[in-house]
Amino acid sequence: MDIATVNTLPYEDFVNIFGNVVEKCPIVTAAVWSRRPFVSFTDLEAAISEFIDALPESGKEGILRCHPDLAGRDLQSGTLTRESQQEQAGAGMDALSSAETSRMVRLNREYKERFGFPFVICARMSDKAGILRQLSERCRNERAVERAHGIEEVKKICRLRLQGLLLTDAPNKL
Ligand SMILES: NC(=O)N[C@H]1NC(=O)NC1=O
């Protein structure tokens, strides 16, 4: 889909198509619709980033809390969003050994207890070993550092999801 077509979409269709570029946060997409017309894909991505950056810290943490754990309950029960399922599978999260799963679950729990929001990383830009290493290292950061780091990862996830929707001719939800 090209950007000219995006600019003609009524908000219902815009939210329907782009509503999950930030995981389970269609309010971001719904808000950004008012910023049309977008001159380019990058402009749309920048509008989303600016909206997120303008949120209070509690809002940023809210966005992080909408993300499912990596290799967590939603993956085990098949209730991940389609996007998240593909991302987690691509990074091998659906094929962990039982020892790796236990380590992931334990570190995810530690991370959440320490910060009050889940560990978020752009799974498509990493792999199993990288995710485990980052999870273990990032557990030691300060809360504000982790909040900012998690939000930068959300933006990377968003960019790749947007690219998938805009830069291919793949059928979308319309
Ligand atoms: N917790 C977390 O990072 N979740 C995710 N990362 C990603 O790339 N897709 C997700 O669902």
The ligand as an SDF file (V2000), in Angstrom:
LIG
                    3D

 11 11  0  0  0  0  0  0  0  0999 V2000
    7.9010   -8.9300   25.4080 N   0  0  0  0  0  0  0  0  0  0  0  0
    8.2520   -8.7190   24.1300 C   0  0  0  0  0  0  0  0  0  0  0  0
    9.3180   -8.2410   23.8130 O   0  0  0  0  0  0  0  0  0  0  0  0
    7.3420   -9.0910   23.2050 N   0  0  0  0  0  0  0  0  0  0  0  0
    7.5440   -8.9920   21.8710 C   0  0  0  0  0  0  0  0  0  0  0  0
    8.6970   -8.6160   21.1720 N   0  0  0  0  0  0  0  0  0  0  0  0
    8.4190   -8.7620   19.8630 C   0  0  0  0  0  0  0  0  0  0  0  0
    9.2020   -8.5370   18.9360 O   0  0  0  0  0  0  0  0  0  0  0  0
    7.1510   -9.2210   19.6950 N   0  0  0  0  0  0  0  0  0  0  0  0
    6.5850   -9.3910   20.9040 C   0  0  0  0  0  0  0  0  0  0  0  0
    5.4850   -9.8070   21.1940 O   0  0  0  0  0  0  0  0  0  0  0  0
  1  2  1  0
  2  3  2  0
  2  4  1  0
  4  5  1  0
  5  6  1  0
  5 10  1  0
  6  7  1  0
  7  8  2  0
  7  9  1  0
  9 10  1  0
 10 11  2  0
M  END
$$$$
